Amino acid sequence: MTADSSKKAGGEVAAFNAYEAPFGDGVYRFRLDIDALRELQDKTDAGPAFLLHRIVTAQWRVDDLRETIRLGLIGGGVEPIRALALVQRYFDTRGGYGQHQTLAALVLQAAIFEPEELKLPGKKRPSRRGTRAGASGSASSSEPPPQ
C-alpha cells in the first residue's frame, strides 16, 4: 500500500470506503484501498467480488477472513506490525474462525460498495429524494397507492 493512498492531508486516514467495528481489544477502522484489494487478490487467489461471495456463502478459506481483516486494519491506519500482532492474537490463536466471517464481509463490502448503512457517522450523502427537476410531483414508488 502506498504511504499516502489512504491518508488525507494531516495524516488522518480517509473515511470513504471505511468500516468501523470492534476487533479484539478495541474498536478499529478498517479500509481496503486499491493496493490492499490487489494484495488481497494475490493472497486469496480471488477478485474482491468473488471473495465477498465466497465469504457470505460460507465457502471461505481461513486466509480469506484473516487477510481481509489484517489488510483492513492497515488501511484503517493501524501500523502493519500492530495489525499483524492483533490478527495473531485475536484471530490465529482463538479458534472459532467463523466468528470473523461477518466482519470480513462488511470490511470487503465497504471497500466494494460503500453502502449507506456502513458509512462512518457524520459522513452522510445527500438525499436523492426530490432532487430531479421537473418531477411529476406524484407520490414516490415506495409509498403505497392512495386507497
N, C-alpha and C positions, 0 to 999 in steps of 0.2 A: 504494500500500500504506500502511495506517495505521502510524504510528510504533510502536505497541505490539502490533500484531496478531501478530507473530512473536517478540516478546520476553517473557521471563519476568521476574519481579522481579529486580532487579540487572543488567538489561540483557543477559542471556545469551539467545541465540536458542533458541527452543523446539525440542526434538529430535523431537517427533512429526511424522510425515509428512515426515521429512527423509532425505536420502541423502548419504553422504559418498563422494567419489571424486576421483581425480586429474583435473586440468584445467590445461593449460598449465604454469605454473611451480610448482604445488603441489597439495596435497590440500585440497579445499574442501567445505563443507557446502552442499547445495542443498536448497531448500524452496520449495514453492509454496503459499501460503495462499489463502484465498478471493479476496482482492483481486488477487493475482497471476494466479490462474486466470481471473478476469474480464478482466484486461488481455490475457492470452494469447489468450483467445477473440476479443477485438476485433482483435488484431494478425494472427491466423491465420484468422479467419472460420470457426472450428470449435470446438465444445464439447470439453471435456477428453477424454472417451471416444473421440469421433470422431478427434480429433487423435492420440491414442495409437494408434488403429487405423491411421491414415494413416502414422505413423512406423514401426510394427513391420511393416507390409506393404510397406515401401519405396516408398510413394507420397507421401513427404514433399516439402514445399517447403523451400527453404533457410531461410526465416524460421521454419518450424515448429521446426527444430532450434535455430537461433540464439536465438530469443526464449525458448524453454524454458530454455536454458542461462543466458542473461542474467538472466531473472527469477528463476530458481532460485538463482543466486549472490546476488542481492539479498535474497531471502527467507532465505537461509542466513546472512546477516549481513555480506556484503560491501557496502561503500558503493556506491551506484548509479554514481558516476563511475568507480570502480575496476572494477566489474563490466563496464561498457561498454568500458573500456580492455582488460580481459582478453579479452573477446569479439572486439574489433577486432584484437588481437594474435594470439590463438591460434585464432580461427575465421575471421575475414574474410580474413586475408592469407596463410593457409597452404594453402588449397585442400584437396582431399580431404574435402569436407564430410561424406561418408558415414561417415567415421570417428567422427563425433559422434552418429550415429544411436542407438547403444546407450545412451550417456549420457543423451541427451534422453528416450529411452523410459523409462529407470529413474527419472529425476527425476519425470517425469509419473506413472509407475506408483506411486511412493511417495506422491505427493500424492493420488491417487485411492483406492488400495487399502491402502497401508502394509503390504505383505506382510512376514511374519515375517523372511524372509531379508534384507530391506532395513533392518531396524531397526538403529539405532546400537548399538554394543557397550555392554553394561551395562544395557540397557533391555529386559529380557526380559518377555514376557507370561506369566502363569501357565499351566501346562499344563492342558488341558481333559480329559485322561485321568483317569478315576476320580473325577470331580467330581460326578457325578449320584448323588444319594441314592437308595437302593433299586435300584441297578443289579443285574441278574441275576447278576453275577459271571462270566458267560461270557467266553470269550476275545474280544478286540476283533476287529472285522471285518477289520482289516488283517493279522492273523496267519493263516497257513494253517490249515485244519481239521486236527485230530489224525488221524493215519494209523492 
